[in-house]
Amino acid sequence: MNLPNYQEAKTRDERSYKRVNFEFDTKIKNKYKGKKFYLKTYGCQMNEHDSENIEALLCNLGFSKVDDYNDADLVLLNTCSIRENAHNKAFGMLGRIKHLKSEKKDLIVGLCGCMAQEASVVDEIMRDYKFVNFVFGTHNMYQLPNILDKAIKENRQEIEVFSREGDLVEGLPVVRANKYKAYVNIIYGCNKFCTYCIVPYTRGKERSRLKEDILKEVDELIQDGYKEITLLGQNVNAYGKDLYDDYTLGNLLEDIAKKDIPRIRFMTSHPWDFTDSMIEVLGKYPNIMPSVHLPVQSGSNRILKLMGRRYTKESYLELFNKIKKTVPNVAISTDIIVGFPGETEEDFQETLDLVETCKYDNAFTFIFSKREGTPACKLKDDVSLEEKEERLQRLNEVVNKYFLENNKKLEGKEVLVLVEGVSEKKKMYFGYSDTNKLINFSSNRDLEVGSIVKVKITSAKTWSLDGEEVE
């Protein structure tokens, strides 16, 4: 049994880790053929991609996937701990599963992902959720087959969570959720330690994959007909800093852009690591999509300092303007937290002023959520919930105004859309533009999902646009 420990999780040192190739234990391959699994995923794109690996590992054990947990022999929750809401949803799901397990005594239940890295969560599961058969964390996902098999054989709760990052494992099997869009991990972990964020504790230190391994994966995706790849990392802009002296995300993007792939995206960026050379690459290659997610979190320098963000409002705006100037037709989105401990009305007004300046194409806005073990959890939270909710509402009114304003600029223009599906109810196709805007559109012909077509925008809404295909 291995239990999570925050002191170990926050350690950053030069301790080396191995790069190994995954090998499936042949003794248990297809051992559970005929059994069914249900996998529920919470959180970010990294978690979604982890679930693609988890699904493949379970399929190698012989399990087949079902969409209703009531039909499953195994229920596994891949969890997120970034905000309290995701935390509560996972425990709410466990409550429903508890009732199911009282009826299906042989049901196997597991929990993994970022919540598994929290000591308080594992303590609660061991104390109050004894029906959970196994728990594993973000650092040893590749051990799932053996952890699951051991929990079933020994009929006892199996807890295997590494507090420190383990080996960097290449060659994990994957069942991709999409046949034309793919996630590619390029860096794991985060060293920024923003005071409100649990990610550096749950995902470990920054560890970059070798460029050769990434480029090989991209080549395989191109051969398989994929049209769009998204490079993933908790702090994707830090790629290569731990491996190379002169090879960064900008270099990697350029190497991929020279390949025969129509669309390249990346996320999530920290403003601190966004370099001028990287901006130049974004402006140079048309197959690097002009869509940048650039979290600001607050427009107040005082709050940014309390958050440990390591930049000022002024330096953020300088970066913002460089991207706007260099990357044609770029759409910039952001994250904003309201109600951080100590935030005054004046601080909040500075955030509104920054939004009025940047006029974001999209924004993910949140009320501050305490995460146990982070420095911000110890700060005096003197902003009432009522005040936080009122500020969030005011913020959303402003950001929504600019979502619609930016979308209206596209009316009458033609954009390229990657077709993702058809809405039977509306008899319209839908997909995303190069700037990551949702487009619902009509066509006079049958379109293939995964194709890229030209669409003329006919009308704009706050969250989407309508159009018609231009043949």
N, C-alpha and C positions, 0 to 999 in steps of 0.2 A: 504494500500500500504506500502510495506517495501522495502527500497532502500539500496544497498550495501554501506559500509563505511569502508575504509582501516584502520582507527584508531582502530575501534572495532575489525576488522578481525585479526590484528596482536597482540592483547592482549592475554597473556598467564597468567592465574591465577588458583587458586584452586576452582574456581566456579564449583559446581557439575552439572552434567547433569543426566537425568533419562534414565533408560533402560526400554523401553516399547515394548509391542507386538502390531504389526500392526493389525488394524481392518478396513475392507473396509466398507464405508458408504453404507448401504443397500438401502438407498433411491435413489441412483444413479446407482446402479449395473445394467448393461445391458441397461442403459438409451439410449445409442447411437447405439443400435444394428442395423446392416445394413450399418453403416458408415465405411469408410476405412481410415487407417492412413499410413503415410510414415515416417520412422524414420531414420535420418542420424546421424552417430556417427563419431566423430573426436577424435584423441588422443590415450591415453594409455589403457592398459588392464582394469584398474579400470573403465574408461568410458565405455568400451565394456560391462563390467559386470553391470554397472548402467543401460545400455540400455536394458539388459535382464530383469531387474526389471521394467523399464518403459514400455516395451512391455507388460508385464503381467498386469500391472495396466490398460493400455489402453484396453486390451482384456477383463478385468473385467468390463469395462464400455460398452462393446459390440462392440468395434471397431474390424475390421479385418485388417491384414497387407497386404500392396501392395509393390511391388518393384520399381514402377515408380511414382514419385511424381505428375505427371500429372493426375494420376488416383485417387488421394487421396482427402478426405474431410478434413483431418488434416495433416499438415506437421510440424514435430518437429525436431529441430536440437539440438543434445547433443554435446556441444562444448568443445574445448580444448584451453587453453591460454598459454601453456608452451612456444610456439614460435610464432613469428609474422606470419609465413607461415600458420599455422592452423587458426589463427585469420583471416587472409585475405581470406582463403577458405570459412569460414563460412559466412562472409559478402558478398562474391561473390555469394554464394548460395542464400542468402537473396535477392540479386538483381534479380536473375532468378525467385524466387518465387513471387517477386513484379509484374512481368509481368504476371505471371499465375493468380495472384489474381485480376488483372484488367479484366480478362476474367471470372474467377469464383468468383463472389462476396461473396459467402457463404463459401469460403475456410477459414479454421482456421489455423493460423500460431503461433507456439510457439518456444521459445529458452530456453535452460537450460544448465546445466553443468558449467564448470569453467569460461567461458567468462561472464556468468550471474553474477558472483561474483565481476566483475570489475565495479567500479563506472563509468568509462569513457564509457564503452560499453553500460551500461544501459542508460546513458545520451544520447548517440548517437541514441539508439533505440527509446527513447521517443521523440527525436527531429526530426530525419530523417526517421524513420521506423515505422511510426504510424500504418501501416497495421499489424504489429505484435500484435497478440491478447493477448498473455500472456508470462511472463518470470518467471522462478523460478530457484533457485540455487542448490548447492550441498548438503546443509544442510536440505532441506525440500522436497526432492524428493517424499517422501511418501504422500505429500499433493497434488500431481499432479491431482488426480481425482476431488477434490473440486475446485482447482484453475481453471482448464479447464472448469468445469461446470459453475462456476461463471462468467468467461469471456464470455461464450456463452450467458448465461441468461441476463447479464447486458449490453452486447454489448459495452464494453469499455475495453481499455487496462488494463490488470491486471498484476501488478508487485509485486511479493512476493519473496524477496531474504533476507535470514537471514545473517547478517554480522558475527554473532557469531554462533558457532556450536549449533545445537538443540539437541533433544533427540537422543539417540542411539537406533534405531528402529530394532527390530528383527521380523522375520516372514513375511517380504515383499514377495509377490508372485514373481515367476521368470519363464520366458520362456527361457530355455537355448538354445543357438545357436548351441550347439553340443551335441550329445548323448553319447559321450565317453570321452570327455575332459571337465572339469568344473573349473570355477574360484570360489574361496572361500575367501571372505574378512575376514581378521583377525584383521586389525588395520586401522583406518582412521586418516587422517591428518598428519602433520609434524611439529616438533619443531626446525628444524635445521636452518632455515632462511639463507640459502646460498644467497649471495648478489644479484645473478642474477635471483633467482627463485621466481616465483609467487605462487607456490603451497601452502606454509604455509598460504597465505592470502585467497586462494580460497577453501582450504580444511579444514582449522581450525587446532586446536591443536590435538596432538596424543591421540587417544581414542581406547583402545583395547576392542575387544569383549571378553566375558567370555569364558574360555576354554571349558566349558560344552556345550555352544551353538555351538562352532566351531566343536567339536567332534561329536555332534549330527548331524550336517549338513553333515559331512564327512560320517558318518554311513549311512545316507539316500542315499547319492550318491553311495556308495558301493552296497547297496541293489538294486539300480536302474541300476547297471551294468556298472558304470563309471570305466574307466581304468586309468585315469590320472587326478589329481587335481593340481591346481596352487594356492598357498596361496598368497594373494595380500595385499599390503600396500604401501603407498607413501614412508614409511621407514619401511619395513617389519621387519628389525632386531631389531627395538625398541619394538616389541610386548611384552606386559606384564609389562613393566616398570612402567606404570601408575596404574596397578592393583595389582600386586603381588610382594612379597619380594624375592621369590625364584623360580619363574616360568617364563621362557624366551622362545624365539622362539626355542632354542635348545630342551627344554623340550617338546614343542608342536610338533615339528617335530618327536621326538622320540615316542611320544604317537600315532601319526598318522602312523608312519612307522611300528608299531607293528600290525596294522590292515591289512586286506586283500585287499590292494590297490596296484596295480603293479607299479604305477609311481607317484612320488610327486615332485613338483617344487615349487619355491618361488621367489618372486620379488616385489619391487626392493630393493637392499641392499645399505646401506650407510656404507662405510668402518669403520666409527667411532664406530658402534655398533656391529661389527662382532667379536664375542668372541672365545677364544680357545675352550671352551666347545661345542660351536655350530659347529666348524670345526670337532671336534671329532665325533659328531653325524653324520655329513655328510659322514665321512669316514667309519662309522660303519654299515650303513644300505644300502643294494643294491637297495632298492626301492626308496630311495631319489636320484634323478637323479644327475649325476656328471656334472652339468651345473650351473655355478654361474655367475650372472651378477654383476659386481663390478665396478661401475662408478669411474673413476679417474679424469676426466675433464681437468686436465693439469699436465704436468710433471715438472712444475716450482714451487718451494716453494713460491716464491714471488707472483705469480699469484694465487696459492692455498690460500694464506693468504688473498689476495684481494677478492677472491671468498667466503671467510668465510667457507672453507671446514673443518677446524679444524683437519687436519692431514698433514703430510709432505710427500714428495716423498719417503723418507726413510722408514717411518712407513707403507706406502702403500705397498711398495715392500716387507717388512717383512711379512705383512699379505698375500700378493699374494703368496709368497714362502711357507708359512705354509699350505695354501690351496692346492697348487700343491703337496706338500710332503705328505699330509695326505689323500687326496681324490684320489683314483685310477682313472687314465685316465680322470681327470677333464678337462673340457673345460671352459675357462673363457672369458667372453665378457665384454665390457666396453662402457662408453660414454666419448666423448672428445669434448670440445669446443675450437675453434680457434678464434683468433681476439678479445679476451677479452680486455676491455679498458686498455691501458698501456702495452699490450703484445709486447715485443721486439722480434727481430729475435733470440736473445739468449734464451729468454724464450721458444719460439716455438721450437728451436733446442733441448731443454731439453725434451719437449714432444715427439719429434721424437726419442730421445735416449731411453726414457722410453718404447715406443712401440717396439723398437728394442730389448729391454731387455725382455719384457713380451710376445711378439709374440702372441698376442691375437687371439683366434679362431673367434671372431667377434667383431665389433666395430661400434657404431652409432656416426657419426661425424657431427658436426654442426658448422656453423658460429654463433658467439655471436649475440643474439637477445635481444634488449632492451625491458624490460617489465615495463610499467608504474607502479610506486609505489614501486619498488624495489630499494635498495641502489645503485646497479650497474648502474641504469638508470641515476644517477646523476654524475657518473664518466666521466671524459673527454675521449671521444672516439677518440683517435688519430691514430687509425689504419685504413687506407683507405680500401674501399670495394674491390678494386682491389688486395690489399695486402692480405686481408682476404681470398678471393677466391683462390689466388695463394697458400696460405698456406694450405687451405683445399685440394686442388688438390695434393699437395706434401704429405700430411698426408695420403690421401686415397691410393696413390701409395704404401706407406709402409705397411699400414694395409692389403691391398688386397694381397700383396706378402705373408704375413703370413697366410691369410685365405687359400690360395691355398697350401702353404707348409704344414699346419696342415692337410688339407684334404687328401693330397697325402700320408700321413703316414697311412691312413686307407685302401689304396688300397691292395687288397688281404685278408683283414681281414673280420671277420663276426661280424655283429652288430644286435641288436634287434631293430625293427622298428614298431611303432604304425601306422597301415594302416589308412590313412585319406581319401583316395579317389583314383579314377582312371582317368588318362588323356586319353580321348577318341582319341585325336589327335595322341598321341604317343603310344597308346595301352600299357601304363605302369601304374603301381600303384605308389603312392607317400605317404610319411609319414616322421616322424621325429625319429631320433635315440635318445638314452638316453642322448647324449651330445647336443641335439637340432639341429642337422644338417639335412637339407632337403635331402631325399634320393628318387630318382626315380628308380624303379626297375621292372623287369619282373618276371612273375611266370607262371608255367605250369598248374596252377589250378585256380579256382575261389576263390578269397579271400574275406572275410567279412570285411567291413569297421569297424574299432574299434578293430580288432584283432591285436595281437602282433606276428610278424614273424621274423625269422632269415634271414638276407640278407648278401650275400657276395659282398663286394665292388669291382667293376671291373674297374672303372675310376673315377678320381676326377676333379672337376672344382672349380672355385673360390667360387661360391655361392651354389653349390650343389654337390651331388655325384650320380653316377649311379651304379646299382648292379643287382643281380639276387637272387631270393629267394632260400634258401637252405632247401630242404624238408627233 
